[in-house]
Amino acid sequence: MTPEEPAAVSRAALDLTYVLYNDSSVLSHVLALLTLTPILLNPAYAALSVWTRELLFFEMWAGQMLCECFNYLLKHLIREERPNKELGDGYGFPSSHSQWMGYFASFLLLHFTLRHRFVTTGYPILDIARDVALYTFILTWAGAVAFSRYYLLYHSIPQVLWGFGIGVAFGTAYYMLVEYIPIRKPQSLMGRLRTTLLANPLSTWFRLRDGWSVWADSGMEAQWLRWREEWDRRRLGAKKLEAKGQ
């Protein structure tokens, strides 16, 4: 194809990032940006998985994709139309964006509640404030994305609520299956599968790990302390050499 022949080519919009909104409304613009969250979370999953090699992020990402496949299956079984067909193709029940965020929020909140422990600030009131702020942020973010699907007229209220509820149920069941049961019952089938997954030669080569099985915060504090100790040693060493040079 040459630049002189654009009209001869059939073209289509990429629905994944194509969002229609009321350009005279600031709220509509903000919600249009928020509704892209599921698309933006995928590269975040990829970056976290590859950079940290934490089993949790691979599990969470895989579960997110399974939840999306489940949504596709439900849509094609129920075949309920969207409230406004002109805004997009495909069926509307349940809302995939809402289901995505329901899964994301439930999995993450369960992990922060059942496994992850932040290093204390030394002040209980600050620890509580941090936890409340974190939980509020996650719930508000997930809720805003779900609400955006109704506000932007892509889905009806039942489609959004059912989608979010299915996502929460899927995320909760999945977290219990891949995280809670294997950790609480290591001799169970899921526990043995987890051990095999972490101990096999391929996982060892890839450096796959479960930091939360050793450290309550996955080793973030221990890594930072080691870095600070080494950084201080090198910094002080450089100062001594500089002093001797003078």
N, C-alpha and C positions, 0 to 999 in steps of 0.2 A: 504494500500500500504506500502511496506517495502522499505528501502533504496536500496535493491538489485534489484528492479524492475522498474527503471526509464524509460527504453526503451519501456515498454509495455503500457505506458500512452500517450495519445494524448495531445500535448502541443501547445499553441498559444501565440503570443506576445500580451501584453497589449497595444493597439494602442494609448491610452490616453497619455502615456508617452514614446512611442517608436518613436524616431526621428533618421532618417538617415542623415548624413552630411559628408562633405569632411573633413576627419581628418587631412589633410595637410594644411588646411586653418584656420587661427585664426578667420577671419570674419565668416566663416561657423560655427565654434564652438560657437561663441557668439550668432549668430542668432538661433542656435539650442536650446540654453538655453532660449533665449527670446521667442521662439515659445511656450514654456511651460507656459507662463504667464496666459492664461485662466484657466489652471488647478490650478495654485497657487492662483488665485484670489478667488476661492471658499472658502478655509479655512479663507482667509482674511475677506470675507463677513460674514462668520459665527462668527468669533471672534468679529468683530465690532458690529454685531447685538446683540449678547448675552451680551457683556461687557457693551455697552453703552445704550442698549434698545431704541435706536433712531429709530423712525418710518422710517426715510429716508433710513437707511441701509437695513431694511427689504424690503422696496419698491424697492430699487435699485437691490437687489439680486433677488427678484421675477421677476422683469422686465428682468434681464439678462437671467433667465431661460426661460421666455416666448419668448425672442428673439432667444434663442437656439432652442426651439421647432419650431418656425417659420422657422428657417434655415433648420431644418430637413424636414419640410413640403415642402419647396421650392425645396430642393434637389430631393425629391422623385416625385415631379410633373414635374420638368424640365429634370432630369435624364441625365445631361451632365457629361461625363466621365472626370476623371483627366488627365492631360497631361502625367503622368507616372503611369500607373496602378500598376507597381511593388512596388511603394513606399507606397501604402496604399489601403485599400478597401473603398468602398462607392463612392458616386457621388462627383463631384468637384464644382458644381455651385449651390449657391455661396459659397465662402470660409467661413467656420464657424469661424475660428480664426479671420479673418478680420472683419466679422460681429460682433463678440464678442467685439473686441477692438473699433469698430466704435460706438457701443452702449455705452461702458464704457466711452469713451472719451467725447461723446456728453452729456451724463447725468451729468457727473462730471463737465464739463465746464459750462453747463447751471446753475448748482447749485452754483458754485463759482461766476457766473455773476449775477444771479437773486436773490439769497437769502443770501448766506454766506458773511459776512464782517469780514475781519481780523482786529485785533486791530492794530491801527496805530503805527508805530515806532517813530513818531514825526518828521520824515523827509520825505516829499513827494517823493523825488527822490528814497529813499530806498523802500517806499511802491510800487512805480511803478516797480522798479527792481524786487522786490519779486513776484509781480503778473506776470510780463513778464516771469520770470524764471519758475514759476509754470505752466503757460499755455504752454510754450515751452516744458517743460519736459513731460507733459501729451500727447501732440500732437506727440512729437518725439517718445515716448514709444509706443503709439498706431500705428504710422506709421511704426516703426521698426518691430513690430510683424507682421503686414500685409505684409511688404516687405519680411520677412523671409519665408513666405509661397511660394512666387515666387522664391526667391533665392535658396531655398532648393529643388525646382522642384516639390513641392506638388500641386501647382495650377498655372494656366495661369494668365496673367495680367488681362484680363477681369473678371475672377473669383474672383481675389483679390479686384479689384476696385469696382465691383458690391457688393461684400460682405461688404466692408467697407461702401459704400454708403447706403446700406440697413440698416446696423447697426446704422449709424448716423440718418437716417430718423426714425427708430423705437425708438431709444433713445430719440430723440427730441419730438416725438409725445407722448411717454409714460411719459416723465417728465412733459410736459404741462398738461397731463391728471391727474396725481396723485399729482403733487406739485403746479404748477403755477395756474391752475384754482381753486383748493380748497382754496388756500391762497388769491387770488385776489377776488374770489367770494364765500365767506363762506356760502351763502344761496343757492348756486347751489346744484344740486344733488351730485356732487363729494365733495363739501364742507360739506354737511350734513353727507355724508358717512364717511368722515375723522373725523368729530367730534364724531360720534357714535363709530368709531373704537378706538378713544383715551379715551372716557369717560365710556365705558362699564366696568362692574366689573372684567371681566377676564383680560382686559388690565391694569386695576388698580392694580390687584394682581401681574401681570407680571412686573409692573412699566414701561410700554411702554410710551414713551414721544415724544414730538416734541420740542426739545430745541430751534430750530430756530424761533418758534412762540413767544418766550419770549426774547431771546437774539440774537443779530445779528451774534454772533459767536458760537451759540448753548450752551453758558454758560461756555466755556473753560476759559475765563479770570476771570469770577466771581468765578469759582471753584478754580482757582489757587490763587486768592487773599485771599479767605477764608482759603485755606491750608497754605499760607504763614503767615497769621495772627496767626493762631493756632500754627504753627511750631515755629514762633518767640516767642510766649508767653511761650511755653513749654521749649524752649531752654534757654531763659532768666531766667525762673523759676529754671531750673536745675543749672544754674550758680550761682544763689543766694543761693541755698541750699548748693552747694559745697563751696561757700565762708564762709557761716556760720559754716560749718563743720570744716573749718580750724581755 
